[in-house]
Amino acid sequence: MVATHSNMLPLGTKAPSFQLKDTCSEEMVHFSSETKGKGFLFAFICNHCPFVILLKHHFPSLFNKWSKKGLKIYAISANDSVKYPADSPEKMGFEAKHLDFDFPYLFDETQSVAQSFKAACTPDFFLYNEEQELFYRGQYDDSRPGGNINVTGNDIKNAVNLLLSGKNPPRNQSPSIGCNIKWK
C-alpha cells in the first residue's frame, strides 16, 4: 500500500460540474452551478483501500446526519474497476446498501470527475460552501491503518460545523493520506 497525499487546492476554488450514475439507484446524479444546498461534501472513496476500510463504519452515520441538515453529500469512486474488481459498480452498490448510505455512491468510470476535482487518493475529501467555493480539503482525522489513533472524524467534523454555522474555514487543514486513485 503506497500512501499518497491529497492535493491541497486553493480555498475558494469553484466546484466542477458532473453527471454520474448512482450505483444503488442506477439513476444519473447531476451536480452543477444550479445545484442548491447549505454546502457540498465530495468524498472520493473506494471499497478496497485500507485507509477507507478503516473509516467505513464511522463516516456513513456522520454523513447521513449532515445530509438531514441540508449538506449535499456525494461519495465517488474513480478506481479502475477492471484491474480492481472490488471497486466495481455492483460491489459499490452492495457496499452502500450494507453501510446504509443516505447519499449517492457514484461511479466515475472515465475518471474525468476525479481529474476535475484534482482528487489524488482514497479517501480524499472536498467541502464546498453554499456558493460552491472550496471551504475545506484534506483528511478525515489523524487515524491511519495500523496506527493507534481511534477514528473520530475530528478534522472533517470541525470543517462542517464551521461551514454550517457560517464561520470561516479552519486555518489548519492537513492533506488526506490514502491509497492513490487507481488510474487507467
LINCORVEN-V425723 format. One record per residue. N is the residue number from 1. RES is the residue in one letter. BURIAL is 1 if it has 16 or more other ideal C-beta (glycine too) atoms within 10 Angstrom, else 0. D_FIRST is the distance of its C-alpha to the first C-alpha in Angstrom with 2 decimals. Layout:
BEGIN
N/RES/BURIAL/D_FIRST  N/RES/BURIAL/D_FIRST
END
This chain:
BEGIN
1/M/0/0.00  2/V/0/3.78  3/A/0/6.38  4/T/1/9.35  5/H/1/12.81  6/S/1/15.38  7/N/0/18.56  8/M/0/21.45  9/L/0/24.27  10/P/0/27.81  11/L/0/29.24  12/G/0/31.97  13/T/0/30.16  14/K/0/31.48  15/A/1/29.43  16/P/1/29.28  17/S/0/31.04  18/F/1/29.57  19/Q/0/30.40  20/L/1/27.86  21/K/1/28.32  22/D/1/27.62  23/T/1/25.97  24/C/1/28.26  25/S/0/31.62  26/E/0/31.16  27/E/0/33.01  28/M/0/32.33  29/V/1/31.38  30/H/0/32.77  31/F/1/31.99  32/S/0/34.39  33/S/0/36.56  34/E/0/38.86  35/T/0/36.40  36/K/0/37.69  37/G/1/36.01  38/K/0/35.96  39/G/1/32.54  40/F/1/29.47  41/L/1/25.89  42/F/1/23.22  43/A/1/19.85  44/F/1/17.19  45/I/1/15.16  46/C/1/14.09  47/N/1/14.30  48/H/1/11.02  49/C/1/8.49  50/P/0/8.22  51/F/1/9.55  52/V/1/12.34  53/I/0/13.01  54/L/1/13.77  55/L/1/16.34  56/K/1/17.73  57/H/0/20.69  58/H/1/21.64  59/F/1/21.77  60/P/1/23.96  61/S/0/27.02  62/L/1/26.71  63/F/1/26.43  64/N/0/29.23  65/K/0/31.41  66/W/1/30.98  67/S/1/31.75  68/K/0/35.05  69/K/0/35.80  70/G/0/35.67  71/L/1/32.16  72/K/1/30.85  73/I/1/27.28  74/Y/1/25.18  75/A/1/21.72  76/I/1/20.33  77/S/1/17.63  78/A/1/17.47  79/N/1/14.75  80/D/0/16.15  81/S/1/17.34  82/V/0/18.61  83/K/0/15.34  84/Y/1/13.73  85/P/0/16.84  86/A/0/15.58  87/D/1/15.97  88/S/1/19.53  89/P/1/22.39  90/E/0/23.94  91/K/1/21.00  92/M/1/20.62  93/G/1/24.33  94/F/0/24.13  95/E/1/21.42  96/A/1/23.58  97/K/0/26.64  98/H/0/25.14  99/L/0/23.99  100/D/0/27.33  101/F/1/26.31  102/D/0/29.58  103/F/1/28.01  104/P/1/26.91  105/Y/1/23.47  106/L/1/23.76  107/F/1/22.26  108/D/1/22.03  109/E/0/22.44  110/T/0/23.46  111/Q/1/20.80  112/S/0/23.81  113/V/1/23.66  114/A/1/20.13  115/Q/0/21.43  116/S/0/24.61  117/F/1/22.91  118/K/0/20.63  119/A/1/17.63  120/A/1/14.36  121/C/1/11.64  122/T/1/11.59  123/P/1/13.48  124/D/1/15.95  125/F/1/19.54  126/F/1/22.80  127/L/1/26.10  128/Y/1/29.37  129/N/1/32.90  130/E/1/35.84  131/E/0/36.58  132/Q/1/33.04  133/E/0/32.25  134/L/1/28.84  135/F/1/29.25  136/Y/1/25.75  137/R/1/22.25  138/G/1/19.31  139/Q/1/17.64  140/Y/1/18.69  141/D/1/19.06  142/D/0/17.70  143/S/1/15.83  144/R/1/12.14  145/P/0/10.41  146/G/0/11.93  147/G/0/14.36  148/N/0/18.06  149/I/0/18.89  150/N/0/20.15  151/V/1/19.47  152/T/0/22.59  153/G/1/22.08  154/N/0/24.34  155/D/1/23.31  156/I/1/23.66  157/K/0/26.72  158/N/0/28.41  159/A/1/27.99  160/V/1/29.30  161/N/0/32.14  162/L/1/33.18  163/L/1/33.14  164/L/1/35.13  165/S/0/37.62  166/G/0/38.29  167/K/0/37.05  168/N/0/35.23  169/P/1/31.43  170/P/1/29.66  171/R/0/30.07  172/N/0/26.75  173/Q/1/23.78  174/S/0/20.28  175/P/1/17.53  176/S/1/14.95  177/I/1/11.35  178/G/1/8.62  179/C/1/6.49  180/N/0/8.86  181/I/1/11.70  182/K/1/11.82  183/W/0/15.06  184/K/0/17.64
END
